[in-house]
Amino acid sequence: MPGTPTPTLGLTVPTVGGDVNAWGNELNTDLAIIDNLGDFPVLIVAASGVLVFSNVPETIILCYGGAAGIALNLPIGIPAGITRSFVLKKMDATPGVVLINALVGTIDNAASWGLFNQFQYVRVLWDGTNWDVIGNN
């Protein structure tokens, strides 16, 4: 029976005396998560979709809105006590807007956030209830 997750990385804290024959697997999983911290993910998106929750604290997403624009949904189902941030940047000069939607909570009290201009970006942080804008231009 696994223990509770740590608040920042979601690592499994083994239960002393309760995780017989499970510590090795828990430790290997935790070490893989820690190792992934050295891999700073950068995603390139040019189509609408749902952003995926991962075990890394921050993900950079380079967005291409094209002529018609795209809509990206921030992830849902982030475990309680876990924080995650995303940096989304519009890379192209086309008229298509990159629309970022909060399916759960809000983005600074709004349902969505738009990137309209080339090189415009927003950095959002999940606080457990809502997405907070902690940087933009």
N, C-alpha and C positions, 0 to 999 in steps of 0.2 A: 504494500500500500504506500504510494508515494506521499511525500510531505508537501507542504505548501510551497508555492512559487515565491522567489525573491521579487521585491517590488519593481526593480528596474529592468532586469534582463529576463525575468520569468524562469530563472534556473530552479530546478527541483532541490529543495532542502530535504535530505533524507531524514526519516523519522528514526531516531535511535531506538533500537530494539523492535521496530515495527516494519523495517524494510529488509528483512532477511532475504538474501539472494536477489536483491534488487539494486543494491548500491552501485555495483559495477556498471549496469546499464544507465542508471541515473547520472553517474559521474561521467561516463563517455558522452552522453547527450549534452550535459553541461559544458564539457570541454569543447565540443564541436561548436556550441553557441559562442563561447568565448573566443574561439579561433576565428569565427566569422566576423568578429568585431574589426579585425584587420582588413576585411574586404568591404570597402565602402561602395555600396551599390549605387550605380547610376543607370537609370532606365530611360529608354527613348521611346516615346509613344506618339503615334500619329493617328490614332483611332480612339473612339469613345470606349470606355470600359470602367471596371472597378479596380481600384488600387488594392494591392494585396498586403495584409498584415504579415510582417516577417519578424525574425528574432533580432534584427539590427535596430539600434535606436533611431537612426535617421536614414532616409532614402532621398536621393536627388532624382527628379524626374524632368527630363528635357522634353518639352511638348511642342508639337507641330500642329497648329490649328487648321492649316490648309485654307481653302477658299470658303468652305462651309462651316468650319469650326468643329470642335470636339467637346464632349462632356466627360469628365472624370469624377467618379464617385469615391470619396474617401472611405477607407475600410471600416467595416462594422465588426463587432464581436471581439474587440480588443479586451483581453482579460482585465478584471478590476486590479487597480494598483500598478498597471503597466503604462508607461508613457512612450509615445512614439511621435516623431516629427517627420514631416515631408517638406522638401523644397521643390516647388514646381516653377519652371521657367519657360516662357514662350520663346521659342528659338527663331521662328520664321516671321517675315514681314508681311505675310498674307493677311487679308481682312478677317479670316476666321478666328473667332474668340475661343479661348480655352476656358471652359466653364467648369469650376470645381464645386462639386455638390457635397453637402454634409447629409448623409442618409440618417445619421443619428446625431442629435444635438445640433449645434449651429457653428458657423464660422464667424466669430465676433458678432454674435446675435443676428446673423443673416443665414439664410438657407444655402447660399452659394457665394462664390467669389469669382470674378472674371479677370482674366489676363487678356488685354486688348492689344498691346503693342509689343513689337519685337524686343526681346531682352527684359521684359517686365517679369517679375518673380514675386512669389509669396512663400513664406515659411510658416507652416502651421504646426501646432503642438497639441496633441490629445491630452486633456487634463482629467480624463476619466468620465467626463460628462459632455464636454464641448470641445471644439477645435479653436484654439486661440492663435491669432495672427501674432507672431513674434518677430516678424521682419518682412518688409516688402518695399517696392519702389514704384 
